[in-house]
Amino acid sequence: MWSRRRFLGLGALTAGAAVTAGCATEKAAVNGEKTPASIAALEPHPETPVPISVDERRARVEKARRLMSEHGIDALLMTGGTSLVYFTGVRWGLSERLFSITIPREGRPFVVTPAFEEDRAREQLENGPFTGDADVLAWEEDEDPYALYADGLESLGITTGTLGVEETVRHVFHDGIAQAAPALTLASGTPVTAGCRTRKDAHELELMRIASAVTLTAYEAVYHAIEDGMTNNDVRNLVSTAHRRLGYSGGAMVLVDAASALPHGTVKPQTVREGSIILIDGGCAVEGYRSDISRTFCFGEPTDKMKKIFEIEHRAQTAALETARPGLPCEAVDAAARKVIDDAGYGPDYAYFTHRVGHGIGMDGHEWPYLVRGNKLALAPGMTFSDEPGIYLSGEFGMRLEDELVITEDGAYLLTPQSPSLTEPFA
């Protein structure tokens, strides 16, 4: 059966959700159930993202080397993860076997890889900034990879000094290298990695904008597909399906009624009923750059209390946006949103607004820096954050609005339009 919400949704979908003649009826999904019409109407997002180029990665490596000089770091160690992709384009899963790429301040980068993975490693290097300009050191299963790593450093003349270690490198790798090269100082590589990644350029911002557009389109289609009796898992599956129909892998946490008062959810099952508050929080990635959007709305008619909390929440999100500008400390943005909530009677401090107002976002869903009390770091153009105050009433409901905030030369803007109300969240 079609609900009024579904019917109206077909005429309200955002750009990228085209309705064709064949979508006037529900279509069969892979699991044998029916795909709601608003989701069946989705077509691949029309914008074609441009991948990060080899030249862009080369420029990143050169900036990393300049930062190494500034911070007294002789080389940067990376294993699998987003920093490795950011600088080299190499995508490598983590395991108990050491695979690493090290960028020295001066000289040729080197790779340490399991011998049986050498061909795969060389294949990926061919498409990155180190084509023909990196040494590949391969170790057999019965050999010591850490001794081989120390040999790689020694070939660069690095036997003492400082090795910057990317923050997600596993302790077992860190410890193995420390024992194999005891005269070396192992220090945080974050001044280099965050120093490069914290401020996004125009290309990175464009990829984040597309990711946000995809996720918001998916959410709107899901909003029009929700029906009485659906579980939170039903809605979550719809979010994933909507992203797939738009051409991307994405998903979301879905919280209903009292569960929405728990910012990161609960394992308890939840069911949508007339008058339910529904909170959706998730996103997708486009060429490695992420979206992170939250929408809270009511299935049916909200109570006056719900409307009041939404209005406070909306003002708090707006206060953060209007406060953010270059030169201001990160903590000032958190303070601006928190003051609105405190002044409305939902304070003090973390009583109802239980978390910071925002986290950095880019290739990772959460990355540097953070909009939180005590962070004196000055905002700068190109920094990107979530703007997500929340108000959580234990045992009743919670509300969170989240859009991505970009610092400009003279202020800030959001990558997506703010949600206007509980009953028209995508107007």
N, C-alpha and C positions, 0 to 999 in steps of 0.2 A: 504494500500500500504506500501511496505517496503522502507525505506530510506536507502541510502548508510551507514549512521551512524549506523542504526540498524543492517544492515548486517555485518558490520565490528565488531560491538560490540559483536556478538555471539562468535567470536574467541578471544576476548580480555578481557573477564571477569576475575576477580581475583579469587583466591582460595576460594572455598565456593559457587561458582556459577557454578554448573555442568550443562552441556547441554545434555539432553537426547533425544532419538529419538522422543518422543512425544512432544517435544518442538519446532519442526521445523516450526510449524504454530502458529499463535496467539491463545490464549485461552480466553474463556469468563470470565470476571470478575463478581463479585457479583452484581455490579450496572448495569449489562447488556451490558456494553461497553467491548471493547477488551483489553486484557492485552498485551502490547508490548512483542515481542519475547524475548528481553534481560531480561525482568523481569520475564516472564513465565519460563525462563531457571533456575532461582534461586532455590536452594534447601536449606534446613536448614543448618545453619553454622555447620561445622563438629566438632568443638571443644566443649567439654562438660565442662562448668565452675564448679568449686568446691565451694559450698556455704561456707560462713564464719561459723566456728564451734563454739560450746558452749565454748570450752576452749579458743578460741581466744577472745571471748567476755569477759570471766572472766579476762583475762590478761588486757584487756582495762579498766575494772572497777578498777582493782588494780592500774593501772597507773593513772587513774582519782583521786583516793584517795591520791596518792603521790603528785599530783599536788594541790589538795585541801590543803594539809599540807603546801606546799610551798607558797601558796597564801592566807593563812588565811581564808579559806572557810570551813564552818562546814558541809555543805550538798549541793548537786546539784539537783535542780528542773528541770524536763523535762516534757513537754507535747508531743502531737503527732508531729512527724517530723523525720528527718534523724538522729539527735543525739540520739533520743530514740531507733531507729533501731540499730544504731551503737553499743550502749552499751548493749542493752537488747534483741534485735531481735523482740521486740513488734512493730507491725504496727498498728497505731491508727489514725483515722481521727480526725480533729479538729471540735468541735462544741461549742455551748454555755455552755455545761455541762463540769465541771472540771473532766478530767481524767489525772492523773499525776503519775509519778514514781520518787521517790526521793532516791538518793544514798547518804548516810551519810559518812562522813570521817571515822567514827567508828560506828559499829553496823549494824543492819539489815535494808535493804532497805524497803520502804513501798510504797504501791499503794493506791491512792484515786480514787475510781471509782463510777459511778452511780450504785445503787444496781441492777437494771435490766441488767447491763452489767457485773456483777461480774463473771458469768460463763465464758463469753468470755474472760475476763481479765485473769482468772486463766488458761484457756486453752492455751493462748499465753505464760504465764509465765512458763508453763511446758516445753517449748522447748528452754528456755534460761538459762542464768547463775544464775538466782535466784530461781530455782526449790527447793521448800521446805525451802527457806531462805529469804522470803519476807512476810511482814504483809500486808494483804488486808483490807482496810477500805472502807466500802460501805455506801453511803448516799442515802436516799430516796428522791423523788422529792420535798418534802416539807421541807427538812432539809438543813442546811447551810454547804456546802462542805468546806468552808474556816475555819470554826470552827473545823471541823473534821481534816483538814490538820494541823492546829495548835496543835491539840491533838497528831497527829502522830509525830510531831517534839518534843513535850514535853515528849513523851514516850522514846525518845532518849536522853533526857536531854538537848535539844536545845530549850531554851526559849529566850536567847539572843545570840549574835554572828552574824555570816554572812551566809545568804543563797545565794548561787550562782544560778542565774536564767538564763537558756539557752536562747539565744538571740531571738528565735522565739516565746517564750511564749507570749500569748496575754496579753495586758494591763489589761483587765478585771480580769484575773487570778492573775496577779502580784498585782493589787490593792486590790483584795479581801483578799489575804494572808497578805498583809501589814496591813490591818485594823484588821484582826483577831489576828495578832501577832505583836503588835506595838513596842515591845522591840527588835525586830529582825531587822537587817540591811539587806536589799535586794540589792545585787550587781550583776554585770555581771558575768555569768558563763563561758564566752568565754575563759579566761585563762585555764580553764580545758578542755572544749570541743575542742577548736582549738589546745590546747596543745597536745591532743591525736590524733586528726584527720588530722592535717596539714601534717605530714610526713607519707607517705604510706609505708607499708611493701611489701614484694615480692608478697604475695597473692593478696593484693589489686591492685598492679600494673598489675598483670596478668589479673584480671577481667577487668580493664580499657583497657588493650591491646586488649582483645577479643571484647569489646564493640566498640573500634575504628576500628577493622578489619571488623566487621559487617557493621558499618556505611559506611566505604569507599567502601565496596563491593556493598552496596545498591546504593550509589551515582554513581558508575561507570555504573551500569545497567541502571539507570535513564538517565545518559548522553547519552547513545546509544539509548534511547527511545524517546527523545525529537524531536518533529516535528514542522514545521512552522505552526503558527496559534494557538498553545497551549497557554493557559493562565498560569499565575503563579500558580493559584490554581490547574490546571491540573497537573503541574509538582510536586507541593507539595503532591498531592494525590498519585502520582507515588512513591515518596520517602517513604511514609507510607506503600504502598503496597509492595515495595521491602523489607523493614524491616520485614514485617509480613512473607513474603515468606522465609526469612532467620531465622525465628523463634523468632523474638523479636518485641516489640512495640517501634517504633521510628518515627521520623518525622523531618521536617525542614521548616524553612522560605525560601521562594524562591522570589528573587527580579530580575526584568528584566529592563535593560537599565537605564533610569534616576532614577528609584526606587532604584537601587543598590548603589546610592550615599547617601542613607539614611541608616545608619548602622543597625537600627532596623525596617526598612521598612515603609510601608504606606498602608492605606486601599484602595488606588486607584487600580483598575484592570489593569493588564499588560498583554501584548501579545508578544509572541516570534516571531520574524521575522528574515529573513536572515541578519546576521551581528549583532544580538543582543548580548549584554553582559548579562550573567546569573550568579547570585550569589546564592549559596545554603549554608545554615548554620543550622546545627541541630545535632541530635545524638540519642542515645538510652541508655538503662541501662541494665547491666548484673549483676545479683545478687546485685542490688542496686548501682553499680558503673557506672558512666556515661562516654559517649563519647561526644565530641563537636568539630566538624570539619566543616570548610568552604572551599568551592571550587568555584573559579570564572573561567568561560570559555566563549568562543565565539561560538555562533551558526552560523557557516559559517566562513568567512574570516575576521580576525580582521584588524582594521586600524593600521597604523604605530604608532599612538598615543596610542592606546590600548596596543600594544606590548611594547612600551616604559614604560608605567605605570606598566605593569605586571613585567617587568624586575626589576624596582626599588623596587616594592613590594616584589619580591622574594629575592632580596639582603637584604632588611630590615628584613625579617623573618629569613634569614640565620644569619645576624649579631646578632640578639637576641639569637639564638641558640648557636652560637660560643662564645658569651660573658658569658652566664650563667655558674656559677660554685659555689661551696660551699664557704661561707665566704663573697661573694660579696653582697652588698645591693640590694634589689629587684629593686630599682629605676635605677640601672645601666643597667639592661636589657632593660627597656623602653628607656633609653637614647641612647643605641646603635642602636636600630631600628629607633628611631626618627632622629638621626644624618644622617643616610643614606637618609631618605626622605627629610630632610631639605637641605642637600648638593645637592640633585638633583633638587632643586628649588621648592619644594612643602611644604615649611614652611612659617613662623617660627611656632614653637610650635604646636598648635592644628588647624592651618589654614586648612589643608587638611587631616591630620592624627588626627582625632577628638576625639579619645578615648585612654585610656591606652593600652599598648601592650598586657597585659594578666591578667587573673584572675585565682585564684586557682580553682581546679576542683577535684572532688572525688565523694562522694555520692550526693552532690549538684552540679548543673551545674556551679554555681558561689559560691565559698567559699574562706576562707582565704588561703594564703595571696594574695596580689595584686601586680602586676608588674607595678608600677606607680610612677611618680615623687613624691618625698617626703617620700616614704616608705624606711626607713633605715634598716628594718629587714634584717638580714643576711640570705642568701639562705643556705639550708641544704639538705643533701641527703634524698631522698624520697619525697621532695616537688614536687607537680605537678601543672602545669599551662597550660593555653592556650598560644600559641605563635601566635598572630593574629594582626600584623600591618595592617593598611588599608589606602588607598588613595581614597578620595571621591571628585569628580568633580561635583559640584551642577549643575543639569540640563542636565548632560551628562551621566556619569556612575561612578561607584565605583568599587574598587577591594579589596578583603580581602582574604588572605590565612590563614588558621588556622589549626594547628595541636597541639597535646598535648605534652608538654615538661616535661621531668622528670630530676630532678637534681640527679646526681650520686656523687660518692666520689671524682671525679676529673674533672667533666664537666657536660654535659647534653646530652640527646638524645631525638628524637621525636618518638612517638608511631606509626606514620604512615609516609610513604615516602612523601617528599615535592612534590607539583604539578610542573611539569617541564615547562608547557607552556599553553597558552590559547587554543590551538588547540589539544593538547595531554595531558590533565590534569591528566591522570591516567597511563601514559607511565611508 
